[in-house]
Amino acid sequence: MAATTSTVDTYHLGCDVGGTFIDACAFSPKGRIFRAKVPSTPQDQSVGVKNSIEKIRKVIRAEDKDFNGKFGSLHHGSTVATNALLEGKGVPAALIVTEGHKDVLVARRSQIPGGLASWIQWDPPPPIIPLERTLQVPERIGVDGEEVKPVDREVLRKKLLTVKGKVKAITVSLLNSWVSGEHEKQVAEVVREVLGDEVDISLSHEVLPELGEYERTVTTATNS
C-alpha cells in the first residue's frame, strides 16, 4: 500500500486577491502562521496568486528547513468582483428577459427594504443593467418546464442589433428558466450568432437556478 500524508502533517494555504494586493496566509502542522503580501496583477490575477505562493514558500523555508514546498490545501478568495460592483466599474452589459418582464430589475420585490422600512422614503440604487439595455424576447416556458411559446429568434436578432458594439456582456434571465434552461440556451445561440464570441454570456439557469425572478436576474446580471 502506498504511503499517504495525513492532513495534520501538511501546510495549508489561503490566498485573498484584492484590487491592490494579494495576501497569502499559511498554517503549519504545529499551528504556526506565516504571511506574505504581493502586488495584484489585474491583467491576469492568476499571476499574482502564483507570486504570492512563491513568496510565502520562501518565508516558510527561511524558518522551517523541513518544509518541502507543498501545501495540503489551497483556499482562494477574492474581493475584485465586489470592488468592481461597489465602484461601478463593471463592463457595459445588456439584459434579455421574457417579453412583458422588462422591469424586473427596477420593480425588484416592490417593497424593499420591506416591513416598516418600506414606509420611509427610500431612494433605491439604479438597476445594475439599465432599462435602455434591457431587451424583451417573445417566448415562454411554463412553470412545469414545458414550452408555452417558442423563442422568436427573428425578433431577438433585430433587438440584439441595437446593442451590437455597445456591450461586452449579455445577461439572459427568462421566466421559469429555473425549471428549464432550454430557451435560455436557444437565446445564447442567437446572441453568439449576432454579437460574436467576444461578448460574454451569463445564463440565469446556470448561475442561480432558483425560484425568484428578481434574485435570479440580479445575481446573473452581477455575474455579467
C-alpha contacts under 8 A as a table, 3 or more apart, distances in Angstrom:
res1	aa1	res2	aa2	distance
5	T	9	D	6.80
5	T	10	T	7.51
6	S	9	D	5.43
6	S	10	T	6.99
7	T	10	T	5.31
7	T	72	G	6.35
8	V	29	P	5.68
9	D	29	P	5.11
10	T	28	S	6.84
10	T	29	P	5.64
10	T	70	K	7.79
10	T	71	F	6.19
10	T	72	G	5.35
11	Y	26	A	6.63
11	Y	27	F	5.61
11	Y	28	S	4.75
11	Y	29	P	5.90
11	Y	70	K	7.20
11	Y	71	F	4.86
11	Y	72	G	5.69
11	Y	73	S	7.56
12	H	26	A	5.50
12	H	27	F	5.30
12	H	28	S	6.85
12	H	71	F	5.35
12	H	72	G	5.39
12	H	73	S	5.08
12	H	74	L	6.36
13	L	24	A	7.06
13	L	25	C	5.79
13	L	26	A	4.33
13	L	27	F	6.56
13	L	71	F	6.50
13	L	72	G	7.83
13	L	73	S	6.12
13	L	74	L	4.88
13	L	75	H	6.28
14	G	24	A	5.64
14	G	25	C	5.26
14	G	26	A	6.29
14	G	74	L	5.53
14	G	75	H	4.49
14	G	76	H	5.85
14	G	77	G	7.87
15	C	22	I	6.81
15	C	23	D	5.67
15	C	24	A	4.47
15	C	25	C	6.56
15	C	49	V	6.92
15	C	52	S	7.60
15	C	74	L	7.49
15	C	75	H	6.30
15	C	76	H	5.04
15	C	77	G	6.27
16	D	22	I	5.58
16	D	23	D	5.20
16	D	24	A	6.49
16	D	76	H	6.07
16	D	77	G	4.72
16	D	78	S	5.36
16	D	79	T	7.66
17	V	21	F	6.67
17	V	22	I	4.55
17	V	23	D	6.71
17	V	40	S	7.01
17	V	45	Q	7.58
17	V	49	V	7.38
17	V	76	H	7.86
17	V	77	G	6.18
17	V	78	S	4.43
17	V	79	T	6.30
17	V	80	V	6.83
18	G	21	F	5.26
18	G	22	I	5.58
18	G	23	D	7.93
18	G	40	S	6.71
18	G	78	S	5.98
18	G	79	T	5.28
18	G	80	V	5.52
19	G	40	S	6.34
19	G	42	P	7.41
19	G	79	T	7.16
19	G	80	V	5.49
19	G	83	N	7.44
20	T	39	P	6.03
20	T	40	S	5.25
21	F	37	K	6.59
21	F	38	V	5.67
21	F	39	P	4.40
21	F	40	S	4.65
22	I	37	K	5.71
22	I	38	V	5.40
22	I	39	P	6.01
22	I	40	S	5.50
22	I	48	G	6.79
22	I	49	V	6.93
22	I	52	S	6.77
23	D	35	R	7.36
23	D	36	A	5.98
23	D	37	K	4.67
23	D	38	V	6.77
23	D	52	S	7.07
24	A	35	R	5.64
24	A	36	A	5.15
24	A	37	K	6.22
24	A	52	S	6.00
24	A	53	I	7.03
24	A	56	I	6.84
25	C	33	I	6.93
25	C	34	F	5.66
25	C	35	R	4.56
25	C	36	A	6.60
25	C	56	I	7.70
26	A	33	I	5.71
26	A	34	F	5.10
26	A	35	R	6.47
26	A	56	I	7.66
27	F	30	K	8.00
27	F	31	G	5.92
27	F	32	R	5.64
27	F	33	I	4.81
27	F	34	F	6.54
28	S	31	G	5.14
28	S	32	R	5.05
28	S	33	I	6.46
28	S	34	F	7.98
29	P	32	R	7.43
34	F	56	I	7.21
34	F	59	V	7.17
34	F	60	I	6.68
35	R	56	I	6.52
35	R	59	V	7.74
36	A	52	S	6.65
36	A	55	K	6.45
36	A	56	I	5.33
36	A	59	V	7.46
37	K	52	S	6.48
37	K	55	K	7.93
38	V	48	G	7.06
38	V	51	N	6.98
38	V	52	S	5.79
38	V	55	K	7.92
39	P	48	G	6.79
40	S	45	Q	6.68
40	S	48	G	5.33
41	T	44	D	5.59
41	T	45	Q	5.09
41	T	46	S	7.78
41	T	47	V	6.44
41	T	48	G	5.25
42	P	45	Q	5.54
44	D	47	V	5.81
44	D	48	G	7.48
45	Q	48	G	5.35
45	Q	49	V	6.47
46	S	49	V	4.99
46	S	50	K	6.23
47	V	50	K	5.20
47	V	51	N	6.21
48	G	51	N	4.91
48	G	52	S	6.14
49	V	52	S	5.12
49	V	53	I	6.33
50	K	53	I	5.13
50	K	54	E	6.28
51	N	54	E	5.16
51	N	55	K	6.16
52	S	55	K	5.10
52	S	56	I	6.15
53	I	56	I	5.31
53	I	57	R	6.15
54	E	57	R	5.12
54	E	58	K	6.53
55	K	58	K	5.21
55	K	59	V	6.40
56	I	59	V	4.83
56	I	60	I	6.13
57	R	60	I	5.22
57	R	61	R	6.09
57	R	69	G	6.11
58	K	61	R	5.12
58	K	62	A	6.16
59	V	62	A	5.38
59	V	63	E	6.98
60	I	63	E	5.43
60	I	64	D	5.75
60	I	67	F	7.12
61	R	64	D	4.96
61	R	65	K	5.55
61	R	66	D	7.69
61	R	67	F	6.05
61	R	69	G	7.86
62	A	65	K	6.98
64	D	67	F	5.67
67	F	70	K	7.64
71	F	74	L	7.12
78	S	81	A	7.26
79	T	82	T	5.11
79	T	83	N	6.01
80	V	83	N	5.21
80	V	84	A	6.24
81	A	84	A	5.08
81	A	85	L	6.22
82	T	85	L	5.14
82	T	86	L	6.21
83	N	86	L	5.17
83	N	87	E	5.96
84	A	87	E	5.22
84	A	88	G	5.83
84	A	89	K	4.83
84	A	90	G	5.70
85	L	88	G	5.15
85	L	89	K	6.38
85	L	90	G	6.26
85	L	222	T	7.55
86	L	89	K	7.86
91	V	167	V	7.46
91	V	168	K	6.23
91	V	169	A	7.08
91	V	224	S	7.76
92	P	166	K	7.25
92	P	167	V	4.91
92	P	168	K	5.82
92	P	169	A	6.70
93	A	129	I	6.50
93	A	133	R	7.40
93	A	167	V	5.04
93	A	168	K	5.88
93	A	169	A	4.60
93	A	170	I	5.48
93	A	171	T	7.16
93	A	221	A	7.99
93	A	224	S	6.75
94	A	129	I	6.43
94	A	130	P	8.00
94	A	133	R	4.87
94	A	134	T	5.79
94	A	135	L	7.44
94	A	163	V	7.49
94	A	167	V	6.51
94	A	169	A	6.52
94	A	170	I	4.95
94	A	171	T	6.09
95	L	129	I	6.75
95	L	133	R	6.34
95	L	134	T	4.63
95	L	135	L	6.02
95	L	170	I	5.90
95	L	171	T	4.65
95	L	172	V	5.95
95	L	173	S	7.45
95	L	221	A	7.38
96	I	134	T	5.88
96	I	135	L	4.74
96	I	136	Q	5.84
96	I	137	V	6.98
96	I	170	I	7.43
96	I	171	T	6.10
96	I	172	V	4.83
96	I	173	S	6.23
96	I	174	L	7.39
97	V	101	H	6.30
97	V	102	K	6.39
97	V	134	T	7.32
97	V	135	L	6.26
97	V	136	Q	5.10
97	V	137	V	6.29
97	V	172	V	6.38
97	V	173	S	5.36
97	V	174	L	5.00
97	V	175	L	7.41
98	T	101	H	5.72
98	T	102	K	7.51
98	T	136	Q	5.52
98	T	137	V	5.31
98	T	138	P	6.17
98	T	139	E	6.15
98	T	140	R	6.93
98	T	173	S	7.62
98	T	174	L	5.08
98	T	175	L	5.93
99	E	102	K	6.94
99	E	136	Q	4.50
99	E	137	V	5.00
99	E	138	P	5.04
99	E	139	E	6.99
100	G	136	Q	7.10
101	H	104	V	5.82
101	H	136	Q	7.42
102	K	105	L	7.87
102	K	131	L	7.30
102	K	134	T	6.45
102	K	135	L	7.22
102	K	136	Q	6.40
103	D	106	V	5.05
103	D	107	A	5.68
103	D	131	L	7.40
104	V	107	A	5.45
104	V	108	R	5.92
104	V	213	E	7.22
104	V	214	Y	5.90
104	V	217	T	7.65
105	L	108	R	5.38
105	L	127	P	5.66
105	L	128	I	7.61
105	L	129	I	7.69
105	L	214	Y	6.33
105	L	217	T	7.29
105	L	218	V	6.63
106	V	126	P	7.68
106	V	127	P	5.93
107	A	110	S	5.38
108	R	111	Q	7.77
108	R	112	I	7.53
108	R	214	Y	5.66
109	R	112	I	6.34
109	R	214	Y	6.97
111	Q	114	G	4.78
111	Q	115	G	7.76
111	Q	118	S	5.88
112	I	117	A	7.83
112	I	118	S	6.17
113	P	117	A	5.96
113	P	118	S	5.91
114	G	117	A	5.52
114	G	118	S	4.64
115	G	118	S	5.63
115	G	119	W	7.71
116	L	119	W	5.67
116	L	120	I	7.48
117	A	120	I	5.40
118	S	121	Q	7.48
118	S	122	W	7.60
126	P	130	P	7.48
127	P	130	P	5.68
127	P	131	L	7.96
128	I	218	V	7.49
128	I	221	A	6.95
128	I	222	T	7.23
129	I	133	R	6.76
129	I	134	T	7.27
129	I	221	A	7.05
130	P	133	R	5.61
130	P	134	T	6.64
131	L	134	T	4.94
133	R	163	V	7.14
135	L	159	K	6.62
135	L	160	L	7.73
136	Q	156	L	7.83
137	V	151	V	7.16
137	V	152	D	6.71
137	V	155	V	6.81
137	V	156	L	5.76
138	P	149	K	7.60
138	P	150	P	7.70
138	P	151	V	6.05
138	P	152	D	5.60
138	P	155	V	7.67
139	E	148	V	7.57
139	E	149	K	4.91
139	E	150	P	5.16
139	E	151	V	4.54
139	E	152	D	6.48
139	E	183	H	7.80
140	R	147	E	6.35
140	R	148	V	5.24
140	R	149	K	4.78
140	R	150	P	6.64
140	R	151	V	7.49
140	R	174	L	7.92
140	R	175	L	6.78
141	I	144	D	7.92
141	I	145	G	5.86
141	I	146	E	5.74
141	I	147	E	4.65
141	I	148	V	5.40
141	I	149	K	6.91
141	I	175	L	6.63
141	I	176	N	5.96
141	I	177	S	7.07
141	I	180	S	7.42
141	I	183	H	7.52
142	G	145	G	5.24
142	G	146	E	5.33
142	G	147	E	6.09
142	G	148	V	5.90
142	G	176	N	6.51
143	V	146	E	7.43
143	V	176	N	5.80
143	V	179	V	6.92
144	D	179	V	7.03
145	G	176	N	7.24
145	G	177	S	7.81
145	G	179	V	5.26
145	G	180	S	5.12
146	E	180	S	7.82
147	E	150	P	6.61
150	P	183	H	7.83
151	V	183	H	6.63
151	V	186	Q	7.45
151	V	187	V	7.46
152	D	155	V	5.64
152	D	156	L	6.39
153	R	156	L	4.99
153	R	157	R	6.08
153	R	187	V	7.60
153	R	190	V	6.94
154	E	157	R	5.12
154	E	158	K	6.42
155	V	158	K	5.31
155	V	159	K	6.34
156	L	159	K	5.16
156	L	160	L	6.08
156	L	187	V	7.90
156	L	190	V	7.54
157	R	160	L	5.20
157	R	161	L	6.50
157	R	190	V	6.79
157	R	191	V	7.70
157	R	194	V	6.64
158	K	161	L	5.38
158	K	162	T	7.24
159	K	162	T	5.45
159	K	163	V	7.50
160	L	163	V	5.54
160	L	164	K	6.23
160	L	191	V	7.24
160	L	194	V	6.94
160	L	195	L	7.56
161	L	164	K	4.98
161	L	194	V	7.28
163	V	166	K	5.20
163	V	167	V	6.33
164	K	167	V	6.73
164	K	194	V	7.88
164	K	195	L	6.13
165	G	168	K	7.89
165	G	195	L	7.91
167	V	170	I	7.50
167	V	199	V	7.45
168	K	198	E	7.32
168	K	199	V	4.88
168	K	200	D	6.43
169	A	199	V	5.12
169	A	200	D	4.52
169	A	201	I	5.80
169	A	202	S	7.73
169	A	224	S	5.75
170	I	199	V	6.99
170	I	200	D	6.13
170	I	201	I	4.80
170	I	202	S	6.27
170	I	224	S	6.65
171	T	201	I	6.00
171	T	202	S	4.96
171	T	203	L	6.24
171	T	204	S	7.56
171	T	220	T	6.40
171	T	221	A	5.63
171	T	224	S	6.22
172	V	184	E	6.40
172	V	187	V	7.63
172	V	188	A	7.70
172	V	201	I	7.45
172	V	202	S	6.19
172	V	203	L	4.97
172	V	204	S	6.12
172	V	220	T	7.79
173	S	177	S	7.19
173	S	184	E	7.24
173	S	203	L	6.40
173	S	204	S	5.09
173	S	205	H	7.67
173	S	216	R	7.43
173	S	217	T	5.61
173	S	220	T	7.53
174	L	177	S	5.55
174	L	183	H	7.72
174	L	184	E	6.68
174	L	204	S	7.68
175	L	213	E	7.09
176	N	179	V	5.65
176	N	180	S	6.86
176	N	211	L	7.68
177	S	180	S	4.78
177	S	181	G	4.82
177	S	182	E	7.68
177	S	183	H	7.54
177	S	184	E	7.15
177	S	204	S	7.25
177	S	205	H	5.71
177	S	209	P	7.38
178	W	181	G	6.61
178	W	204	S	7.53
178	W	205	H	5.18
178	W	208	L	7.69
178	W	209	P	4.39
178	W	210	E	5.34
178	W	211	L	6.27
179	V	209	P	7.53
180	S	183	H	7.60
180	S	205	H	7.51
181	G	184	E	5.25
181	G	185	K	6.32
181	G	205	H	5.53
182	E	185	K	5.20
182	E	186	Q	6.44
183	H	186	Q	4.97
183	H	187	V	6.18
184	E	187	V	5.00
184	E	188	A	6.15
184	E	203	L	6.47
184	E	204	S	7.97
184	E	205	H	7.75
185	K	188	A	5.01
185	K	189	E	6.40
185	K	203	L	7.75
186	Q	189	E	5.15
186	Q	190	V	6.66
187	V	190	V	5.23
187	V	191	V	6.24
188	A	191	V	4.95
188	A	192	R	6.19
188	A	201	I	7.03
188	A	203	L	7.93
189	E	192	R	5.22
189	E	193	E	6.26
190	V	193	E	4.91
190	V	194	V	6.16
191	V	194	V	5.26
191	V	195	L	5.61
191	V	196	G	7.18
192	R	195	L	5.42
192	R	196	G	4.68
192	R	197	D	5.95
192	R	199	V	7.84
193	E	196	G	5.82
195	L	198	E	7.59
195	L	199	V	6.60
196	G	199	V	6.37
197	D	200	D	7.34
200	D	224	S	7.33
201	I	224	S	7.20
202	S	206	E	7.72
202	S	207	V	7.19
202	S	220	T	6.30
202	S	221	A	7.65
202	S	223	N	6.95
202	S	224	S	6.01
203	L	206	E	5.50
203	L	207	V	6.30
203	L	220	T	6.87
204	S	207	V	5.00
204	S	208	L	5.62
204	S	209	P	6.45
204	S	216	R	6.21
204	S	217	T	6.55
204	S	220	T	5.45
205	H	208	L	5.70
205	H	209	P	4.38
205	H	210	E	7.72
206	E	209	P	6.13
207	V	216	R	7.92
207	V	219	T	7.51
207	V	220	T	5.95
207	V	223	N	7.84
208	L	216	R	5.65
208	L	219	T	7.16
208	L	220	T	7.11
209	P	216	R	7.22
210	E	216	R	6.63
211	L	216	R	7.39
212	G	215	E	5.51
212	G	216	R	6.04
213	E	216	R	5.32
213	E	217	T	5.91
214	Y	217	T	5.11
214	Y	218	V	5.91
215	E	218	V	5.42
215	E	219	T	6.05
216	R	219	T	5.34
216	R	220	T	6.20
217	T	220	T	5.19
217	T	221	A	6.02
218	V	221	A	4.96
218	V	222	T	6.06
219	T	222	T	5.09
219	T	223	N	6.32
220	T	223	N	4.95
220	T	224	S	6.40
221	A	224	S	5.04
